Amino acid sequence: MLLRTLLFSILAVFIFSNILFAEEFADLIVVIKSKRVLFLMKEGKILKAYRVALGKSPVGKKTTQGDGKTPEGRYYIIGRNPNSNFYKSLKISYPNEQDSQIASSLGVNPGGGIMIHGLSKKVEYLGKYHIIEDWTEGCIAVTNEEMEEIWRLIPDGTPVEILP
């Protein structure tokens, strides 16, 4: 009986550890603004796909703080906030050098603080229905459950490609 219990325990630990470490990390985030979709990619293949809400004025590139646009271009995940006002958030490296040059040539502040985030306590009850309308200040929003999954699968430094 003791041997059977011991073997069962070893088998359970082996199976659990394989399941626990089987989840792959993504190596790229791709956002297609016109489709309102975010893909987590691994070696050119889609691992996960999510419907998203964008900035409340989503068409075109972000150039100015407060324009309500979601940026377009290549960025990186440069930090994370587990205590964000919007559940959890991953900070995107906007503005990049090109964004800063464009803003400078226009004599405007490019803004910043662009994140991939979940929902605030005020609207978390909306769940997947938060995507009915674009509502952020330029961020990319997903449900809290989706943000939990993205949080686990995206290491800091992951490239983010935001396409029109």
N, C-alpha and C positions, 0 to 999 in steps of 0.2 A: 504494500500500500504506500509506504514511504517512497519507494522507488518510482511508482507511478505518479505520485504528486510532484516529485522532483523533476521528472521528465516533462510532465505537463507544464510546470512553471518555466522550465528552460525553453520549451517550445513557444509558450505564450510571450515571453520576453523577446525571443527571436522574431516572431511574427510582428509584434507591436513595434519593435525598433525598425523593421523594414518598412512598415506602413508609415511610421513617423518621419523617416528620412527619404521617403520616395518622392515627396513633393519637390518639383524642380523649381529653380529660380529662373525668372525671365531674364533675358539679356537685352531686351529692347521694349519700349512702350511706343505704340503708334496710335495717334489720334487722328481720325478723319472727321474734321469739323462738319462738312456738308452732310455726312451720314450720321452724325452724333454717336460715334462709336469709338471705343478705346480697346485696343488689342494688346495683350501681353504676349510677346514673341520669345521664342527660344530657337536659335539656329535657323531662322527663317520660317519657322512653323508657328501657327497660332496655338498658344496654350489656353488662353481665356479671352472672351470678348464680353464687353459691357456696353450698355446704352448709357449715354452721359447727357448732362445738361451743361451748357457753356455760358460764356458771358452774355449778358442780356442784349447785346448788340453784336452778334457773332460773325457777321460777314466782313471779311477783310482782316488785314494784319493789325495787331495792337501797335499803336505808335505813341499814345499819350496816356498818362495816368488819368483814370476816371472815364476813359472812352467806352468802357463796358465790353471791350473786345477780348477774345482769347488769342494769345500770340500764335504766330506761325513760324516754324523754323526748327532748328536742332538745338536741344537743350539737354540738361542732365538733372537727375534727382540729386540735390545737394544737401538735403536734410529732412528730418521728420519731426513732427510734433504730436506726441501722444495725447496732449491736453488741449488740442485745438478747439476753437469755438465751433468748428464743424466736424465733430467726432474726432477723427484722426486726419492728419494731413501730411502729404509729401511735398516738399518745396522744390519747385522747378527753377532752374538757373536763368530765368528771364530777369532782366534783359541780357542778351548776349552782346558781343562786340558790334555786330551789324545793327541790332536794334538801337544800341546806344548812339551809334554814328548817325542813323536816320533821325532819331529824336534831336540830337545836337544840331543837325542841319536844319531842322524845322524850328529850333529854338524852344523845344518843349521838354518836359520831364517824361521819360518813358514809363515811369511807374515801376512796380515790382510786386512782390508778395503773391506771385502766381503759384497756385497749389493744385494738386489732385486731392480732393477731400470728400468726406462723407457729409451727412446732413446734421444741421444743428438740432438741439433739443426741441426748438419751436416747430420744426417741420419734419422731424424724423417719422412722424405718423404717416406721411405721404408715401414713404417707401419707394417702390419702383415708379410711382406716379409723379415723382418730382421732375421727371424728364418731359412732361407735357409742355413745359415752357422753359426757355432759357432764362436763367435768373441770377447767375453769379456776376461778380464784378470783373470777370475775366478768367476765373478758375475753371477747373474741370470737376464736376460733381458726380458722384455715384452714391448708391445706397450705403448705409453703414455696414451691412453684411458684406457687400462687395469691397468696401474699403478695407475691411478686416482681412479679406483674402489678398487684395493687392498689397497691403502692408507686409504680409508674410512672404510674398513672392518677389518683391522688388527690393534689391539691395541698394544702398546709397551708391551713387556713381552711374546708375543705369541711364543710358541715353533715352531721350524722349524726342520723337519726331512728330511734330504737329503739322498736319497737312490741311490745305483749304477744304 
